[in-house]
Amino acid sequence: MRRPSGISLVVLYSIFAVIATAVNIATQELVFRVYEGPFFLVSSVGAGTLTGLVVKYVLDKRYIFRFQPDDAVHDSKTFLLYSLMGVFTTMIFWGFEFGFHYLFASKEMRYMGGIIGLGIGYISKYYLDKLFVFREAAKA
């Protein structure tokens, strides 16, 4: 799988990080608007995390690492490993988002914390993915 011509890896990865961040925050806002029950904040952040994870996985495996799974089982195992590598980076993201929520007590600042945390997390995640998830594809 080839990357679009004329676009560097850093630029493409950055664009995908912005796309996944937008999906994450949009999902949070949607859940925030439709669900007002117990644990609404955790529910919205969790839903955003899941949608952003799936979008980022699909884009990264295809265009960043040019990964071709052998079959659905191989793809599922790779997605599980990708998700496990994201646990540490998700802690960074959630730390910033919940920290900003606690410090500033506003939805807008909570989202700002989430965006900062996602940015830091995505930089770390690239290296984790390159070393542990897509190492064979990264060598090619």
N, C-alpha and C positions, 0 to 999 in steps of 0.2 A: 504494500500500500504506500503510495507516494504522498508526500506533503504537497500542498499547493505550491507551485513554483513562485520564487521571488519572495517568500516569506520565511524569515529566520525562525528557528526553533523557539527562541526566547519570545519573539513577538507572537507566534502562534499559541504557545503555552499561556502567555499573558491574556490573549483574547479568550481562550477557553476558560481561564480562571475567572475572567469578568463575566462570561456567559453563565458559568455554574454559580457564581455569586449572585447574579441577578435572579436566576431560577430559585436559589435558596431563599433570598429575601422576599421575592414575590410569593413563594409558597407560604412563608411565615405570615406575610400580610394577609393572604387569603384565609389561612386557618384562624388568624387573629380576628378577622372580620366575621367568620361564620361560627366560631366556637367560643363560647364564653363560660364554659363549665370549669370544673376543678382542673387544676394543672394546665390552664390554657397557655401559659407562657412556655412551659416545657413541651407541650404538644406542638405548638407552632414552631419552636426551634428544632424539635425532633423531625417534624415533617419536612422542614426546609433542608435539614442535614441530609435526609434520605434522597430527596429529589436532586439536590446538588451533587451528591455522590454518584448517582446513576448517570446523570448527564456528563459529569467529568470523566467517569470511567469510559463511557462510549467514545468520547472525543479523544482522550489520551491514548487508549489502546489502538485506535485507528490511525490517528494523524501524528501523534508525538512518538509513540514507540513502534508503530507499524506492526502491531501484534496480530497474528492470525491464529486463533485457537484451533485445535484439531477437531473439536466437536463441542457440543453443548456442555458436557461434563467438564471438559478442560476449561471452557470459558467460565463456568460457575466456580470452579476451584480458583481460577485466577481472580475473579471478582471478589471471592471471599478473602484471599490474600491481600488484594488491593484495599478492601474494607478494613482489614486488621491493621495494615500500615497507616490507615487513617485515624485509628483510635488516638494516637498521640497528637496528631495535628488537630483532631476534633476537640481535644481537651484545650488546646491553645485557643481555638475559635470560640468555644463555649466560655472559656475563662474571660476573654475580652468582652464577649456579648453580655454575659451575666454581670460581669464587673461594671461595665458601663451602665447597665440597667440599675444596678445597686447605687452607683455613685451619682448618676444624673436623673434617675427616675423619669425618663421620658422614652417613648417608643423610638423617636428619631435617633437619640443618642445610643440606644440599645442596638439599633441597626448599624450605626457608625462603628460601634465596638465590634459587631459581627463582621463587618467589611474589613476592618483592620486585622482581626483575628484570622479571617479566611485568607487574606493576603500573606500573612506570615506562615500560616499553615500550608498553603499551596507551594511556597518556595521549599519548605522542608519536605513536603510530600513528593515533589519531583525526584529528589535525591533518593528517598526511601524506595520509591517505585522503580527507579533505574537500577538500584542495587539489589532489590529483593523480589520485585514482582515481575518486571519485564526484562530481567537481566540478559536472557538469550536474545531478545529482540533488540536490546540496546547495543549488543556487540556487533550486530549486522551492519 
